[in-house]
């Protein structure tokens, strides 16, 4: 009998001596796990959870001054007055309409300034202003927004105000993208399993030489490009990845940016653990028929919650992608109840579990904590025991959102893996991670002859 098989006979019951090291025990442990991040960090409640003033002063102000995640494309001068207003008015709930509404006038003003710059013949300035507006809309819709099917906490959009900010962000982003040498094309990919006939919305960019090629049967067939499928996360969506897509273009690669189940505009059923497979089937089929992509050099990069799907597709579609990067991925221990009991105090700016519960199709956090591991764990469903394509695992050893244990345990199953872990770094291994990701991508792409 396989050490991971389910014994229906009642024989071979789990004991401390014969239970697999990562299996889910039906009985709660008498003592907590020894998490690699350390007991103190695991149990700590970070100070930014003490309200909007603490969030701004202890966590967000510094990255805002640098213009890095989640403030990329933005400027400090756009955000400081907004957070001063939130602090002065004691608006502490990031999920509230009053929080979201505080950002909208600034975002609208920046978008109008972008319109004026464009009308004045200054497309570069217009693009910068539009992207600044998008950054403000992004923080306005934090920490999470989705349009969920009925039966998931009531169904429909998770917050009307945040959905309006999300809609505005997409509209303004496309205004910016229209000014670029390699603009963004929004495509609705046919998806038979989509709710109410919805397709899969993706943002596509390709090197200018590819779009400049002739019709099928001419030079176009000689100009197919390698392509990266970028799977977004819990709070970063299609319009939030301009810099990465620019990096791909600089290397001659195209990009297809797609949201994951349970977030933003994704049409897949978040409560169905198997839904991603049909979604990726549809996406890859469309890409193959589009004519611009070298389907022998398709790579996946999953970010944060998207890392789960990068691990999954590396195994379920191993013969259709050349490699996959799972950055900040959770795949088993992330769903552990002990982990979920403390994760809301870790580095995420707001409470994580309410958004994660909705994202996975649960009506309550308690239901999520109780059932998610058995339902979604890639160990429990056997996926990580299958052969995989080349898989690069990237994270910080002190990640308080997706435990480093999830990346490390993958080395014990299936095909040999590759990794770069950053000691002392938090979620995603920032800021050092990209220095390891891009060279790996270049090497893997170069290892395959162009189609």
C-alpha positions as CSV (number, residue, x, y, z in Angstrom):
1,X,0.0,0.0,0.0
2,X,1.3,3.5,-0.9
3,X,2.3,5.6,2.1
4,X,-0.2,8.2,0.8
5,X,-3.1,6.0,-0.1
6,X,-6.4,6.1,1.7
7,X,-7.0,2.8,3.6
8,X,-10.7,2.0,3.4
9,X,-10.4,-1.2,5.4
10,X,-9.6,0.4,8.7
11,X,-6.3,-1.4,8.8
12,X,-3.0,0.4,8.9
13,X,-4.5,3.3,11.0
14,X,-2.4,6.5,11.2
15,X,0.0,6.5,14.1
16,X,3.0,8.7,15.0
17,X,5.3,6.1,13.5
18,X,3.6,5.4,10.2
19,X,1.8,8.6,9.2
20,X,3.4,10.5,6.3
21,X,5.2,13.6,7.4
22,X,2.9,16.0,5.6
23,X,-0.4,14.1,6.0
24,X,-3.5,15.7,7.6
25,X,-4.3,14.1,10.9
26,X,-7.9,14.0,11.8
27,X,-7.2,14.8,15.4
28,X,-5.6,18.2,16.3
29,X,-2.0,17.9,17.6
30,X,-1.5,18.4,21.3
31,X,1.3,20.8,20.5
32,X,1.9,23.2,17.7
33,X,4.2,22.6,14.8
34,X,7.7,24.0,14.8
35,X,7.3,26.4,12.0
36,X,10.5,27.4,10.2
37,X,9.8,31.1,10.6
38,X,10.1,30.5,14.4
39,X,7.6,30.5,17.2
40,X,8.0,34.2,18.0
41,X,7.3,35.3,14.4
42,X,4.5,32.8,14.0
43,X,2.7,34.0,17.1
44,X,3.4,37.7,16.7
45,X,0.7,40.2,15.7
46,X,2.4,42.9,13.7
47,X,1.8,46.5,14.7
48,X,0.2,47.6,11.4
49,X,-2.9,45.8,12.4
50,X,-3.6,48.4,15.0
51,X,-5.5,50.7,12.6
52,X,-5.0,52.9,9.6
53,X,-2.4,55.2,11.3
54,X,-0.3,52.2,12.3
55,X,-0.7,50.7,8.8
56,X,0.5,53.8,7.1
57,X,3.3,54.7,9.5
58,X,4.7,51.2,10.2
59,X,4.1,49.4,6.9
60,X,2.9,51.4,3.9
61,X,4.6,54.8,4.1
62,X,8.1,53.6,3.3
63,X,7.2,51.5,0.2
64,X,5.0,54.4,-1.0
65,X,8.0,56.7,-0.9
66,X,9.9,54.3,-3.1
67,X,7.0,53.6,-5.5
68,X,7.2,49.8,-4.9
69,X,4.4,47.2,-4.3
70,X,1.6,47.9,-3.7
71,X,2.3,51.5,-4.7
72,X,4.1,50.7,-8.0
73,X,3.2,53.2,-10.8
74,X,2.2,55.7,-8.1
75,X,3.7,58.7,-6.3
76,X,3.9,59.5,-2.6
77,X,2.3,62.9,-3.2
78,X,-0.8,61.2,-4.4
79,X,-1.2,59.0,-1.3
80,X,-0.1,61.1,1.6
81,X,-3.2,63.4,1.7
82,X,-5.5,60.4,1.4
83,X,-3.9,58.6,4.4
84,X,-3.9,61.9,6.4
85,X,-7.6,62.1,5.7
86,X,-8.2,58.5,6.7
87,X,-6.2,59.0,9.9
88,X,-7.9,62.2,10.9
89,X,-11.3,60.7,10.4
90,X,-10.4,57.5,12.1
91,X,-11.4,55.3,9.1
92,X,-9.7,52.1,10.1
93,X,-11.7,49.4,8.2
94,X,-10.0,48.8,4.8
95,X,-13.1,46.8,3.7
96,X,-15.4,49.8,4.2
97,X,-17.0,52.0,1.6
98,X,-15.7,55.1,3.5
99,X,-12.1,53.8,3.1
100,X,-12.6,53.2,-0.7
101,X,-14.4,56.5,-1.3
102,X,-11.4,58.5,0.2
103,X,-9.3,57.5,-2.8
104,X,-11.6,58.2,-5.6
105,X,-11.3,62.0,-6.0
106,X,-7.5,61.8,-6.3
107,X,-7.7,59.0,-8.8
108,X,-10.3,60.8,-10.9
109,X,-8.2,64.0,-10.9
110,X,-5.1,62.1,-12.1
111,X,-7.1,60.4,-14.9
112,X,-8.4,63.8,-16.0
113,X,-4.9,65.3,-16.0
114,X,-3.9,62.3,-18.2
115,X,-6.7,63.1,-20.6
116,X,-5.5,66.7,-20.8
117,X,-1.9,65.6,-21.4
118,X,-3.0,63.3,-24.2
119,X,-5.1,66.0,-25.8
120,X,-2.1,68.3,-25.7
121,X,0.0,65.8,-27.6
122,X,2.0,64.5,-24.7
123,X,1.3,60.7,-24.7
124,X,4.2,59.8,-22.4
125,X,3.0,62.3,-19.7
126,X,-0.5,61.0,-20.2
127,X,0.6,57.4,-19.6
128,X,2.4,58.3,-16.4
129,X,-0.7,60.1,-15.1
130,X,-3.0,57.3,-16.0
131,X,-0.8,54.8,-14.3
132,X,-0.7,57.0,-11.2
133,X,-4.5,57.0,-11.2
134,X,-4.5,53.2,-11.5
135,X,-2.2,52.9,-8.5
136,X,-4.7,55.0,-6.4
137,X,-7.6,52.9,-7.7
138,X,-5.7,49.8,-6.8
139,X,-5.3,50.8,-3.1
140,X,-8.9,51.9,-3.1
141,X,-10.1,48.4,-4.0
142,X,-7.7,46.7,-1.6
143,X,-7.7,44.2,0.0
144,X,-9.8,42.1,-2.3
145,X,-12.6,42.2,-4.9
146,X,-14.4,39.6,-6.9
147,X,-17.7,38.7,-8.6
148,X,-18.6,35.4,-7.0
149,X,-21.2,32.8,-8.1
150,X,-24.4,32.5,-6.1
151,X,-23.9,30.3,-3.0
152,X,-20.6,31.8,-2.0
153,X,-21.4,34.2,0.7
154,X,-24.5,35.3,-1.2
155,X,-22.8,35.7,-4.5
156,X,-22.3,38.8,-6.7
157,X,-19.6,41.4,-6.2
158,X,-17.9,41.4,-2.9
159,X,-18.2,45.2,-2.5
160,X,-20.0,47.6,-4.9
161,X,-17.7,50.5,-4.1
162,X,-14.5,48.5,-4.6
163,X,-15.9,46.9,-7.7
164,X,-16.5,50.4,-9.1
165,X,-12.9,51.3,-8.3
166,X,-11.7,48.1,-10.0
167,X,-13.8,48.9,-13.1
168,X,-12.4,52.4,-13.2
169,X,-8.8,51.1,-12.8
170,X,-9.2,48.8,-15.8
171,X,-10.7,51.6,-18.0
172,X,-8.0,54.1,-17.1
173,X,-5.3,51.5,-17.6
174,X,-6.4,50.8,-21.1
175,X,-6.1,54.5,-21.8
176,X,-2.5,54.4,-20.7
177,X,-1.8,51.2,-22.6
178,X,-3.1,52.6,-25.9
179,X,-0.1,55.1,-25.9
180,X,2.5,52.4,-25.7
181,X,4.6,51.0,-28.6
182,X,3.4,47.5,-27.6
183,X,-0.2,48.2,-26.4
184,X,-2.3,45.9,-24.3
185,X,-5.0,43.9,-26.1
186,X,-7.9,42.7,-23.9
187,X,-9.1,39.3,-25.1
188,X,-12.1,37.3,-23.8
189,X,-11.0,33.7,-24.2
190,X,-13.9,31.2,-24.9
191,X,-14.5,29.1,-21.8
192,X,-17.3,26.6,-21.8
193,X,-17.4,26.2,-18.0
194,X,-17.6,29.9,-17.4
195,X,-20.6,31.1,-15.4
196,X,-23.4,32.6,-17.6
197,X,-21.2,31.9,-20.7
198,X,-18.4,34.2,-19.5
199,X,-15.1,34.0,-21.1
200,X,-11.6,34.3,-19.5
201,X,-10.5,37.9,-19.7
202,X,-6.8,38.2,-20.4
203,X,-4.4,41.1,-21.2
204,X,-2.1,40.3,-24.1
205,X,1.1,42.1,-25.1
206,X,3.5,40.9,-27.8
207,X,6.7,42.4,-29.2
208,X,6.0,45.0,-32.0
209,X,7.7,42.8,-34.6
210,X,5.1,40.1,-34.0
211,X,2.1,42.3,-34.4
212,X,3.7,43.9,-37.5
213,X,4.0,40.6,-39.3
214,X,1.8,39.8,-42.2
215,X,-1.3,37.5,-42.3
216,X,-1.2,33.8,-41.7
217,X,0.9,32.0,-44.2
218,X,3.3,35.0,-44.6
219,X,6.0,36.4,-42.2
220,X,3.7,36.1,-39.2
221,X,4.4,32.4,-38.9
222,X,8.1,33.2,-38.7
223,X,7.7,35.7,-35.9
224,X,6.0,33.7,-33.2
225,X,7.3,34.7,-29.8
226,X,7.9,32.8,-26.6
227,X,5.2,33.8,-24.1
228,X,4.8,34.0,-20.3
229,X,1.4,33.3,-18.8
230,X,1.3,35.5,-15.7
231,X,-1.1,34.3,-13.0
232,X,-2.0,37.1,-10.6
233,X,-2.7,36.9,-6.9
234,X,-5.3,37.8,-4.3
235,X,-5.1,41.5,-4.7
236,X,-2.9,42.2,-7.7
237,X,-4.7,41.8,-11.0
238,X,-4.3,42.3,-14.8
239,X,-3.6,46.1,-14.7
240,X,-1.0,45.7,-11.9
241,X,1.9,44.0,-13.8
242,X,3.2,46.6,-16.4
243,X,6.8,46.4,-15.2
244,X,6.9,42.6,-15.5
245,X,5.4,42.7,-18.9
246,X,7.8,45.3,-20.0
247,X,10.6,43.0,-18.9
248,X,9.2,40.2,-21.0
249,X,8.9,42.4,-24.1
250,X,12.6,43.5,-23.6
251,X,13.5,39.8,-23.9
252,X,11.4,39.3,-27.0
253,X,8.6,37.5,-25.1
254,X,4.9,38.0,-25.2
255,X,2.7,38.0,-22.1
256,X,-0.8,36.7,-21.3
257,X,-2.0,38.0,-17.9
258,X,-4.8,36.2,-16.2
259,X,-6.6,36.3,-12.9
260,X,-7.0,33.2,-10.7
261,X,-10.3,31.6,-9.6
262,X,-12.1,33.6,-6.9
263,X,-10.6,36.9,-7.8
264,X,-11.5,39.9,-9.9
265,X,-13.1,38.9,-13.2
266,X,-12.1,35.2,-13.3
267,X,-15.1,33.2,-14.4
268,X,-14.1,29.8,-12.9
269,X,-16.0,28.4,-9.9
270,X,-13.8,29.2,-6.9
271,X,-15.4,26.4,-4.9
272,X,-14.4,23.7,-7.5
273,X,-10.8,22.5,-6.9
274,X,-10.7,21.0,-10.4
275,X,-11.9,24.2,-12.2
276,X,-8.4,25.5,-13.0
277,X,-7.6,22.5,-15.3
278,X,-10.5,23.3,-17.6
279,X,-9.6,27.0,-17.5
280,X,-6.0,26.4,-18.5
281,X,-7.1,23.9,-21.2
282,X,-9.2,26.7,-22.7
283,X,-6.5,29.3,-22.4
284,X,-3.8,27.1,-24.0
285,X,-6.1,26.1,-26.8
286,X,-6.8,29.7,-27.6
287,X,-3.1,30.6,-27.4
288,X,-2.3,27.8,-29.8
289,X,-4.9,29.0,-32.3
290,X,-4.0,32.7,-32.1
291,X,-0.9,32.3,-34.2
292,X,1.4,34.7,-32.4
293,X,2.8,32.4,-29.7
294,X,5.6,29.8,-29.9
295,X,3.7,27.0,-28.1
296,X,7.0,25.1,-27.5
297,X,8.1,28.0,-25.3
298,X,5.2,28.7,-23.0
299,X,6.2,29.6,-19.4
300,X,4.0,30.2,-16.4
301,X,4.7,32.6,-13.5
302,X,2.4,32.5,-10.5
303,X,2.5,35.3,-8.0
304,X,1.5,34.8,-4.3
305,X,-1.9,33.1,-4.4
306,X,-1.2,32.6,-8.1
307,X,1.8,30.5,-7.0
308,X,-0.6,27.7,-6.0
309,X,-1.8,27.5,-9.6
310,X,1.7,27.7,-10.9
311,X,2.6,24.6,-8.9
312,X,-0.7,22.9,-10.0
313,X,-0.3,23.6,-13.7
314,X,3.3,22.4,-13.6
315,X,2.0,19.0,-12.8
316,X,-1.4,18.9,-14.6
317,X,-0.1,20.4,-17.9
318,X,3.5,19.3,-17.7
319,X,3.7,18.5,-21.4
320,X,2.3,21.8,-22.5
321,X,4.6,24.3,-20.7
322,X,8.3,24.6,-20.7
323,X,8.6,25.8,-17.1
324,X,6.8,27.3,-14.2
325,X,7.7,29.7,-11.4
326,X,5.8,29.6,-8.2
327,X,6.6,32.7,-6.2
328,X,5.3,32.9,-2.6
329,X,3.2,29.8,-3.2
330,X,1.0,27.9,-0.7
331,X,-0.1,24.4,-1.5
332,X,-0.7,22.4,1.7
333,X,0.5,23.9,5.0
334,X,-1.1,27.2,4.0
335,X,-4.5,25.6,4.5
336,X,-3.5,24.1,7.9
337,X,-5.9,25.3,10.6
338,X,-3.0,26.1,13.0
339,X,-1.5,28.4,10.3
340,X,-4.8,30.0,9.5
341,X,-5.5,30.8,13.2
342,X,-2.5,33.2,13.3
343,X,-2.1,34.4,9.7
344,X,-4.3,37.4,10.2
345,X,-1.7,38.9,12.5
346,X,1.2,38.5,10.0
347,X,2.4,40.8,7.2
348,X,-0.7,41.1,5.0
349,X,-2.0,44.7,5.4
350,X,-5.5,43.7,6.4
351,X,-7.1,40.5,7.7
352,X,-6.2,37.7,5.2
353,X,-8.6,34.9,6.1
354,X,-11.9,36.7,5.2
355,X,-10.7,37.3,1.7
356,X,-9.2,33.8,1.3
357,X,-12.5,32.2,2.5
358,X,-14.4,34.0,-0.2
359,X,-11.7,33.3,-2.8
360,X,-12.1,29.6,-2.2
361,X,-15.8,29.6,-2.3
362,X,-16.6,29.5,1.5
363,X,-19.3,31.6,3.1
364,X,-17.4,31.9,6.4
365,X,-13.9,31.9,7.7
366,X,-14.8,29.0,10.0
367,X,-15.9,26.9,7.1
368,X,-12.7,27.7,5.3
369,X,-10.5,26.8,8.2
370,X,-12.4,23.6,8.7
371,X,-12.5,22.3,5.1
372,X,-9.9,24.0,2.9
373,X,-6.9,21.7,3.4
374,X,-8.7,18.5,2.6
375,X,-10.3,20.1,-0.4
376,X,-7.6,22.2,-1.9
377,X,-4.2,20.8,-0.7
378,X,-2.1,19.6,-3.6
379,X,-0.8,16.8,-1.4
380,X,-4.2,15.7,-0.3
381,X,-5.4,15.5,-3.9
382,X,-2.2,13.8,-5.1
383,X,-1.3,16.3,-7.8
384,X,2.3,17.0,-6.5
385,X,3.0,13.3,-6.7
386,X,2.7,13.4,-10.5
387,X,5.6,14.3,-12.9
388,X,6.0,18.0,-13.5
389,X,7.7,20.3,-15.9
390,X,10.6,22.4,-14.7
391,X,9.4,24.2,-11.6
392,X,11.2,27.0,-9.8
393,X,10.2,27.8,-6.2
394,X,10.9,31.3,-4.9
395,X,10.1,32.7,-1.5
396,X,11.4,34.3,1.7
397,X,12.1,32.0,4.6
398,X,10.0,34.2,7.0
399,X,7.0,34.4,4.7
400,X,4.0,34.8,7.1
401,X,1.3,34.4,4.5
402,X,2.4,31.3,2.6
403,X,4.7,29.2,4.8
404,X,8.1,28.3,3.4
405,X,7.3,24.7,4.4
406,X,5.0,24.6,1.3
407,X,7.8,25.2,-1.1
408,X,10.3,22.9,0.7
409,X,7.9,19.9,0.9
410,X,7.6,19.9,-2.9
411,X,11.2,18.5,-3.1
412,X,9.9,15.3,-1.4
413,X,7.4,14.5,-4.2
414,X,7.4,13.9,-8.0
415,X,10.0,15.3,-10.3
416,X,13.1,17.1,-8.9
417,X,12.5,20.8,-8.4
418,X,14.6,24.0,-8.4
419,X,14.5,26.8,-5.8
420,X,15.9,30.0,-4.4
421,X,14.9,30.8,-0.9
422,X,15.9,34.1,0.7
423,X,16.9,34.0,4.4
424,X,15.1,36.6,6.5
425,X,12.8,37.7,3.7
426,X,9.1,37.9,4.0
427,X,6.4,37.0,1.4
428,X,7.6,36.5,-2.1
429,X,11.2,36.9,-1.2
430,X,11.2,40.6,-2.0
431,X,13.2,42.7,-2.9
432,X,15.8,40.2,-4.0
433,X,13.7,37.6,-5.8
434,X,13.6,39.0,-9.4
435,X,17.3,38.8,-9.6
436,X,16.9,35.0,-9.5
437,X,13.7,34.6,-11.5
438,X,14.7,36.4,-14.8
439,X,18.0,34.6,-15.4
440,X,16.2,31.2,-14.8
441,X,13.5,32.2,-17.2
442,X,16.1,33.2,-19.8
443,X,17.9,29.9,-19.4
444,X,14.8,27.7,-19.7
445,X,13.5,29.7,-22.7
446,X,16.9,29.3,-24.4
447,X,17.0,25.6,-23.8
448,X,14.2,25.0,-26.3
449,X,14.6,25.5,-30.0
450,X,12.1,28.0,-31.5
451,X,9.1,26.5,-33.2
